[in-house]
Amino acid sequence: MNESRRALVVLAPGPLTTVQDLGRRRHGHLGVGRSGAADRGALRLANRLLANPEDAACLEVTLGGLRARATGDLLVALTGAPCPAIVTDAEGRPRGIGHASVERLPDGATLRLGVPPRGLRTYLAVRGGIDVPEVLGSRATDLLSGLGPERPAPGSVLPVGPAPADFPVADLAPVPQPESGVLTLAVIPGPRHDWFTPEALTALCAEPYEVTAHSDRVGMRLRGPRLERAREGELPSEGMVPGALQVPPSGQPTLFLADHPVTGGYPVIAVLRDADVDRAAQARPGQRVRFRLTAGVRVAGG
Amino acid sequence: MNARLHRCGEHAVLVELDRLEEVVALYDALAADPPPGVVGIVPAARTVLVRFEPPARHAMVESAILAVRPAGGRRATADEVVIPVVYDGADLADVAALTGLTEREVVAVHTGTLWTVAFCGFAPGFGYLIGGGPRLAVPRRPESRVRVPTGAVGLAGEFSGVYPRESPGGWQLIGRTETAVWDIAADPPALLRPGVRVRFTEES
């Protein structure tokens, strides 16, 4: 088989599957967000397992449901939310494959992902990477701005790039599973915590918030203690970062994820630590999250 | 320059300034000579967000920002573009009423102003143009439109802008242009980048 013709053929994408890498850097001043994997650590790990460059493009599969067939012999790895994964070979023989391990997907075999019992987003990496055309230096699909490759649909053929020169050095990576209970996320106050009452930061960290169904790659809308403003008036739009907790007039925070808007007009009371943005991206609707001030930070007025 | 620094998570600093002109000047200076480790500079109405990556740290980046001495005056290297507009926007009459000008005077001020892109946002390639001053300052529409067509030319606050693609929007629409302000096949893809000067001309 000519290596340049290797591909993944999507049979069913499940609820939401997108192509993602580590996103677009250095285009924020043009109004272009970074986008990229919601759980960047999981995408990096999947690529490392296959000896791909860490930023190779993978599939981000939300709540499972993906079915895809291999054209040519492929090596794959699944990371992020563990889900039942069955490979059925061209002769119709099924076998389960592992999580965070290097697995073979022979020519003509079909991979089927079930619904993950915990966590939200599973990453499917292919040795060589998904080789769809880049847009502004990235293969990430930005669902807010509409940039990047189309969402895979039944019949989509996703070409696989040439295998890297290096070989995989480990068969599997022992990594912690996404947590299923209350998720504790570390936050750093600011940049606009002074727009809120001194009690608001205390309230933010006192009781857990529920992840609502109004959550996607742009952000998670949370339901919980109301955060009261200390000053009225409009905030002129300003630059936003992933992990920002933006608070609209409702007092209920929105936690920005990978496809967040480049600028926003509501004050940000606190920002998650970088590592916890990945963990937050695995929180499911209905799950609860508790915020904890980063060690060494004093609560104003508390 | 009275710059107030707000830390924004582990890897960004939000620099707050008093005036948009200071934002433009600081953005120009930082973009021309970015401090080590800086991977993104996002100017907005009163702020510049500076994002960095390790091994850069807050203290290093903050001191680099405070050391910047923005050059005064107009940007020497700025590109200038001409955008022909058909002034038949759905809100032209409302803009005239809100500004106390006639429709023809609105067009005359809009075409008679040398606009400058202060910053981008809202959508890829959407530039916030300044320079019209208070004469054309109007509030956003009370209700946002679900669908504003590609190329619509609008006003809101002290800004003018051109919609890069069809999207929802709440700006007062005064006209339309055929000029593509966003083309991902172009390099750079945005016609209206921070610092670019814009002159609108009337096309009938």
Interface residues (C-beta under 8 A of the other chain):
Chain A: R25 R26 H27 G28 H29 L30 G31 V32 R34 V135 L136 S145 G146 L147 I188 G190 P191 R192 P236 S237 E238 G239 M240 V241 G243 A244 P261 V262 T263 V268 V271 L272 R273 D274
Chain B: H6 R7 C8 G9 E10 H11 A12 L14 Y27 A31 V39 G40 I41 V42 P43 A44 A45 R46 T47 V48 L49 R51 F119 C120 G121 F122 A123 P124 G125 F126 G127 R165 I184 P188 P189 A190 R193 P194
